[in-house]
Amino acid sequence: MARLSLNQATIKRATVAEVVEGCVRHGIGSIGLWREPVADHGLERTAKLVADAGLRVSSLCRGGFLTAVDNSAALDDNRRAIDEAAALRTGVLVMVVGGVAGDKDLAGARHRVADAIAELSGYAAQAGVVLALEPMHPVFCADRGVLSTLSQALDIAERHDSVGVVVDALHVWWDPDLDAQIARAGPRIASYQVCDWLTPVPADVLLGRGYPGDGDIDLGRLTRQVAATGYAGDVEVEIFNAGIWAADFDEVIAEVVRRYHSIVEPAL
């Protein structure tokens, strides 16, 4: 339980205070926060609430969306996100880099991401924050993530001391080169996130995540691979699922704990 983190998105309708209270009630040691609800609650109030509860912030989501031809506004927003992560005492800012821009230039979008990360990396290093690039399943390439593989994320991360990667089970499990790329990532793994891939895929594929053990991903094997790199950080359970979002918060958190104990923890 010391390494289990509840990502706030798993109980999306809950306030920051409700998520914190739920983690404390169920003995979870860490929480993954999102910028929008943190802003609603207040950055300083959130930092105090989490600290007073004895919790860690495993990550802050999200920075990124850097693919516009003119991304100056996005760069400013990402500097604010870095400052917010530092204020919350987390060393991990999850970067959802953005989809294909209006010019439909996929290669250009990837180059713009690399250039933006180079520009932001020094600012992040000064703040003590790692920019954690999240490769996303190719189905999200158009609107969310032009980095589709762990290899593509590592090609950028390896150029900078303050840049790492997210291993999110949903986004990487399909990759035929995954074993080699996890080994390559090693200490660059800044966050490990788990859920399961559900079939049939729902109409809104974004909501096709399930509890660990309910889908097609061999999470035991994936967790052992990540652990073999020496990763000793938190394990975030992050689920986007309309049915789970509609359920009782306390029941969802209890189920997250059960699945962590039965599916994930034995492989750590």
Buried (B, 14 or more C-beta within 10 A) or exposed (E): EEBBBBBBBBBBEBBBBBBBBBBBEBEBBBBBBBBEBBEEBEBEEBBEBBEEEEBBBBBBBBBBBBBBEEBEEBEEBBBEBBBBBBBBEBBBBBBBBBBBBEEEBBEBBBEBBBEBBEBBBEBBBEBEBBBBBBBBBBBBBEEBBBBBBBBBBBBBBBEBEBBBBBBBBBBBBBBEEBEEBBEBBEEBBBBBBBBBBBEEEBEEEEBBBBBBBBBEBEBBEBBEBBBEBEBEBBBBBBBBBEEBBEBEBBEBBBBBBEBBEEBBBEBB
